[in-house]
Amino acid sequence: MRVKAGGFEKDIPQRYKRAVELLTLADWEKPEKVRLTPLERFKFAEAAWRVEQDGFVQTYLEGHHPEQIIEQMNREGEIRYVVRYDECDGIRAQAIVPTWVYNACPKDKRNFQNENWVA
């Protein structure tokens, strides 16, 4: 599917169509390329996940941009994926996201840590 943003066009997967409205021109890494870069794909995946959430989550994350994703494992071996966002209005947000958002993230933006949390 082709999307027009500014003075350029990009090919994006159909799944990310609703996420286009959340992204700004600053979120496009390389507007001259027709295909999405790995970082753009991650931003689209996170924005598509955000659109599917309820109004509270959307309001909480408004103005934040994803910086990295962290794979966390607890003592029981359960895994969750946490997106860390940039600081906006003095608040650094985090959100637990599904696996497909993690898979869209470039490897240099991924991190791993052991956490002590209960499911």
Buried (B, 14 or more C-beta within 10 A) or exposed (E): EEBEBEEBEBEBBEEBBEBBEBBEEEBBEEBEEEEBBBBBBBBBBBBBBBBEBEEEBEEBBEEBBBEBBBBBBBEEEEEBBBBBBEEEEEEEBEBEBEEEBBEBBBEEBBEEEEEEEEE
